[in-house]
């Protein structure tokens, strides 16, 4: 059976007196567990030794070494989480002009991969400050002063789910790229790219009728219909306030075909995609046809303007919508990775649209993240650059 790997580089930008970008890079194996296929491997990391649980990680480490060597002129520090025989270890690489990167084992822990994932899942909750502080103290160097004025990248090799906020790194958000060089370049682009709220089209799947409530949730427990109707009323007012075009399920019903709805998505310069359940948008059109917009429908599109996309799904899982929008040609996707409620979504969107007035997309997200940290810490911004044929001149409107 062939092995199919997917690489996504994700990085977060922390703004202060010295701008610092933090990147998390993911690798997932689509067909088989790579750990079962390759034996442990002893490696040298600078002057230190480490036994990797899977020798396949060495190929990834060597690839990163080559990328860092190619970017040796940049001030880059990279942290990589790997599974060693003793537990999760953190490797630190630092670029040096015209030399191989400086390498050290920043931390060697006894934390199992399962425990690491559980801790990261707990860390997205606002009340888990102690968990975030513990993760930071156990996985990151005690003294990170050497990272100042550098681009700091976190490489999450086995899809553990690490985000900057998981380590109590405030004002951080993540966005992705196919290479380290692209990651740094597109960080700069997002700090200047602008998007007017009036150029955004929102697609909101809050149920407003009994039939919609049943179609969206089935037998799953949820709030009463009147609660969802109130949330949708708030969303409609928000759209009026910010002059944002919006399709609720009612507006979607007025369309005559699924193709017409997908065409609206394809032509949008900026997209807000909000659904009450990870099952997506279930709609009965004006023709009587019942349709459901799925991630595969989105992935098959060609997004004309390479839009910025904000995704909020009230479940902890986005059910693949983030990846689908990236495949369709979205330049950036900001998606929640934890459970979020409809009132929180509405409040966060209102704040984001307000912050877009006179600010770049990156700054608007950072400002919104600061404001929403009291109730939600689990959002990540991805940028995928593997769809070169679909790239446009910028993210949103310059």
C-alpha positions in Angstrom: 0.0 0.0 0.0 1.4 3.4 -0.9 2.0 6.0 1.7 0.4 9.4 1.2 1.6 12.2 3.5 0.2 15.7 3.8 2.2 18.7 5.0 0.8 21.9 6.3 3.0 24.6 7.8 1.1 26.7 10.3 2.5 29.7 12.1 1.3 32.3 14.5 2.3 36.0 14.6 2.9 37.6 17.9 3.1 41.4 17.7 5.1 43.4 20.2 8.2 45.6 20.3 9.9 42.8 18.4 7.6 41.0 15.9 7.9 37.3 16.2 6.2 34.6 14.0 5.4 31.2 15.5 4.7 28.4 13.1 3.2 24.9 13.8 3.8 22.5 11.0 1.7 19.3 10.7 2.3 16.0 9.0 -0.4 13.4 8.8 -0.3 9.9 7.3 -3.5 9.2 5.3 -3.3 5.5 4.8 -1.2 3.8 7.4 0.4 4.6 10.8 4.0 5.3 9.9 5.1 4.3 13.4 4.2 0.6 12.6 6.3 0.6 9.4 9.7 1.8 10.6 11.8 0.8 13.7 13.2 3.2 16.3 16.2 5.2 15.2 19.0 6.7 17.2 20.1 10.1 16.0 22.4 12.9 16.8 21.0 16.4 17.5 24.0 18.6 17.8 26.2 17.1 20.5 23.3 15.1 22.0 21.7 11.7 21.3 18.1 10.8 21.0 16.2 7.6 20.0 13.2 8.3 17.9 10.2 6.0 18.4 9.8 6.0 14.6 12.8 6.1 12.3 10.5 7.7 9.7 10.7 11.0 11.7 14.4 11.2 10.7 13.4 11.8 7.0 11.2 14.7 8.2 14.0 16.1 10.4 16.5 15.9 7.5 14.0 17.7 5.3 13.6 20.5 7.8 17.4 20.7 8.1 17.6 21.2 4.3 14.8 23.9 4.4 16.5 25.7 7.2 19.9 25.6 5.5 18.2 27.0 2.4 16.8 29.8 4.6 20.0 30.3 6.5 20.0 34.0 5.7 16.7 34.4 7.7 16.6 34.6 11.5 14.6 31.4 12.1 14.2 29.2 15.2 12.3 26.0 14.8 10.9 23.8 17.6 9.8 20.3 16.6 7.8 17.9 18.8 8.8 14.2 18.3 8.0 10.9 20.0 11.2 9.5 21.5 11.5 6.3 23.5 11.1 8.1 26.8 8.2 10.3 25.7 7.6 13.6 23.8 10.8 15.5 23.1 11.2 19.1 21.8 14.0 19.7 19.3 15.3 23.2 18.7 16.9 24.3 15.4 18.3 27.8 14.7 19.5 29.1 11.4 23.0 30.4 10.9 24.3 32.4 7.9 25.7 29.9 5.3 25.9 27.1 7.8 23.8 24.1 8.9 21.3 25.0 11.6 22.4 24.9 15.3 20.6 21.9 16.9 19.8 21.0 20.5 17.3 18.9 22.4 15.4 21.6 24.2 13.3 19.2 26.3 13.1 15.5 26.9 9.9 14.5 28.7 8.2 11.4 29.9 4.9 12.6 28.5 3.2 10.0 26.2 1.7 11.1 22.9 -1.8 10.4 24.2 -1.2 12.5 27.3 0.2 15.3 25.1 -2.9 15.3 22.9 -5.2 15.3 25.9 -3.3 18.2 27.5 -3.5 20.2 24.2 -7.2 19.6 23.9 -7.7 20.8 27.5 -5.5 23.8 27.0 -7.9 25.5 24.5 -10.5 26.1 27.3 -10.3 29.5 28.9 -10.2 28.0 32.4 -7.2 25.9 31.6 -4.5 28.5 32.2 -2.6 26.1 34.6 -2.6 23.4 31.8 -1.2 25.9 29.3 1.5 27.0 31.8 2.4 23.4 32.5 2.7 22.6 28.8 4.9 25.6 28.3 7.2 24.8 31.3 7.5 21.1 30.3 7.8 21.4 26.5 9.5 24.8 25.8 12.9 26.1 27.1 12.9 27.8 30.4 14.8 30.7 28.9 13.5 31.8 25.4 15.3 35.1 25.3 17.5 33.8 22.5 14.4 33.7 20.3 13.8 37.4 20.4 13.8 39.2 17.0 13.6 35.8 15.2 10.9 34.0 13.4 10.0 31.1 15.8 8.4 28.1 14.2 6.7 25.2 16.0 6.6 21.9 14.0 3.8 19.6 15.2 5.0 16.5 13.4 2.3 14.0 14.3 -0.8 16.1 14.3 -0.9 16.4 18.1 -3.0 19.6 17.7 -0.6 22.2 19.2 -1.5 25.9 18.8 0.3 28.9 20.2 -2.4 29.5 22.7 -1.9 26.0 24.0 1.4 27.2 25.5 0.0 30.5 26.9 1.5 32.4 24.0 -1.0 35.3 23.9 -2.0 37.3 20.9 -1.0 34.4 18.7 -2.8 32.9 15.7 -1.7 30.3 13.2 -1.5 30.3 9.4 0.0 27.7 7.1 2.2 27.4 4.1 3.9 24.6 2.2 7.5 25.6 3.0 9.3 27.6 5.7 10.2 30.2 3.1 6.6 30.6 2.0 5.4 30.7 5.6 7.5 33.7 6.5 6.7 35.4 3.2 2.9 35.0 3.6 3.0 36.1 7.2 4.3 39.4 5.9 1.5 39.5 3.2 -1.3 39.0 5.7 0.0 41.8 7.9 -0.7 44.2 5.1 -3.7 42.6 3.3 -7.0 44.3 3.9 -10.6 43.1 3.5 -13.7 45.3 3.7 -16.7 43.9 5.6 -18.9 44.9 2.6 -16.8 42.5 0.4 -17.6 39.5 2.7 -20.5 37.1 2.1 -21.7 35.2 5.2 -23.3 31.8 4.9 -25.0 31.0 8.2 -26.6 27.7 9.0 -28.5 28.5 12.2 -31.9 26.8 12.1 -35.0 29.1 12.0 -37.8 26.5 11.5 -38.8 23.2 13.1 -37.9 21.4 9.9 -34.5 23.1 9.8 -33.8 22.2 13.4 -34.6 18.6 12.7 -32.5 18.6 9.5 -29.4 20.1 11.2 -29.4 18.2 14.5 -31.5 15.1 14.0 -31.8 13.4 17.4 -28.8 15.3 18.9 -29.5 17.5 21.9 -29.6 21.2 21.2 -31.2 24.5 22.3 -34.8 25.3 21.7 -35.8 26.7 18.3 -36.6 30.1 19.8 -32.9 30.3 21.0 -31.6 29.7 17.5 -34.1 32.2 16.0 -32.8 34.8 18.4 -29.2 34.0 17.4 -30.1 34.4 13.8 -31.9 37.7 14.5 -28.7 38.9 16.1 -26.7 37.8 13.0 -29.0 39.6 10.6 -28.6 42.8 12.6 -24.8 42.3 12.6 -24.9 42.0 8.8 -26.8 45.2 8.5 -24.5 47.1 10.9 -21.4 46.1 9.0 -23.0 46.1 5.5 -22.1 42.4 5.0 -24.0 40.3 2.5 -25.5 37.3 4.2 -27.3 34.1 3.3 -29.2 32.5 6.2 -31.0 29.3 5.6 -34.1 31.4 4.5 -32.1 33.2 1.8 -30.5 29.9 0.7 -34.0 28.4 0.4 -34.9 31.2 -2.1 -32.2 29.9 -4.6 -33.4 27.5 -7.3 -30.5 25.0 -7.2 -27.6 23.8 -5.3 -25.4 25.0 -8.1 -26.7 28.6 -7.6 -25.6 28.5 -3.9 -22.2 27.1 -4.8 -21.8 29.8 -7.4 -22.4 32.5 -4.7 -19.7 30.9 -2.6 -17.3 30.7 -5.6 -17.7 34.4 -6.4 -17.2 35.7 -2.9 -14.2 38.0 -2.1 -14.4 37.1 1.5 -16.4 34.2 3.2 -17.9 33.7 6.6 -19.0 30.1 7.0 -21.0 29.4 10.2 -22.9 26.3 10.9 -24.6 25.1 14.0 -23.5 21.5 13.6 -20.6 19.8 11.8 -23.1 18.1 9.5 -23.1 21.4 7.6 -25.9 23.2 5.9 -29.1 21.2 5.3 -31.6 23.2 3.2 -34.9 22.8 1.4 -34.7 25.0 -1.7 -37.6 27.0 -3.1 -38.1 24.2 -5.7 -38.7 21.7 -2.8 -35.4 20.0 -3.3 -33.6 19.0 -0.1 -29.8 19.6 -0.3 -26.8 19.5 2.0 -23.6 21.5 1.4 -20.7 19.2 2.4 -16.9 19.6 2.5 -16.7 17.6 -0.8 -19.0 20.2 -2.5 -16.7 23.0 -1.3 -13.5 21.2 -2.3 -14.8 20.8 -5.8 -15.2 24.6 -6.3 -12.7 27.1 -7.8 -12.8 30.2 -5.5 -12.4 33.0 -8.0 -10.9 35.6 -5.7 -8.7 33.4 -3.4 -10.8 34.7 -0.5 -10.1 34.9 3.2 -12.5 32.4 5.0 -13.7 32.5 8.6 -15.2 29.2 9.7 -17.1 28.6 12.9 -18.7 25.3 13.7 -20.4 25.0 17.1 -19.0 21.5 17.4 -15.3 20.9 18.3 -14.8 19.5 14.8 -15.1 21.5 11.5 -15.8 18.2 9.7 -13.3 19.0 7.0 -14.6 22.4 5.9 -11.3 24.1 6.5 -9.3 21.7 4.3 -12.1 21.9 1.7 -11.9 25.7 1.4 -8.1 25.5 1.2 -8.4 22.9 -1.6 -10.9 25.2 -3.4 -8.3 28.0 -3.4 -8.9 30.0 -0.2 -5.8 32.0 0.7 -6.5 31.8 4.4 -8.9 29.9 6.6 -9.5 30.9 10.3 -11.3 28.0 12.0 -12.2 27.0 15.5 -10.6 23.9 17.0 -12.7 23.7 20.1 -16.4 23.9 21.1 -17.9 27.3 20.7 -21.4 28.6 21.2 -23.6 30.6 18.9 -23.5 33.7 21.1 -19.7 33.5 21.2 -19.5 33.2 17.4 -21.8 36.2 16.9 -19.8 38.3 19.4 -16.5 37.2 17.9 -17.6 38.0 14.3 -18.9 41.4 15.4 -15.6 42.2 16.9 -13.7 40.9 13.9 -15.7 42.9 11.4 -15.3 46.0 13.5 -11.5 45.5 13.7 -11.3 45.1 9.9 -12.2 48.8 9.6 -8.8 50.3 8.9 -6.7 47.2 9.9 -5.1 44.4 8.0 -6.5 40.9 8.3 -3.7 39.8 10.5 -4.2 42.7 12.9 -8.0 42.3 12.9 -7.6 38.6 13.9 -5.0 39.5 16.6 -7.2 42.2 18.1 -10.2 39.9 18.0 -8.2 37.1 19.7 -7.3 39.4 22.5 -10.9 40.4 23.0 -12.2 36.9 22.9 -9.6 35.2 25.0 -11.8 35.3 28.1 -14.2 32.8 26.6 -12.4 31.1 23.7 -8.8 30.2 22.9 -9.2 27.5 20.2 -9.0 29.2 16.8 -6.3 28.8 14.3 -5.6 30.5 11.0 -4.3 28.4 8.1 -2.8 29.5 4.8 -2.2 26.9 2.2 0.0 27.7 -0.8 0.0 24.5 -2.7 -2.6 25.7 -5.3 -0.3 27.9 -7.3 -2.6 28.0 -10.3 -5.4 29.6 -8.3 -3.3 32.3 -6.6 -4.4 35.9 -7.2 -2.7 39.2 -6.4 -3.4 39.3 -2.7 -5.6 38.2 0.2 -8.9 40.0 -0.1 -8.7 43.6 -1.2 -5.5 45.6 -1.0 
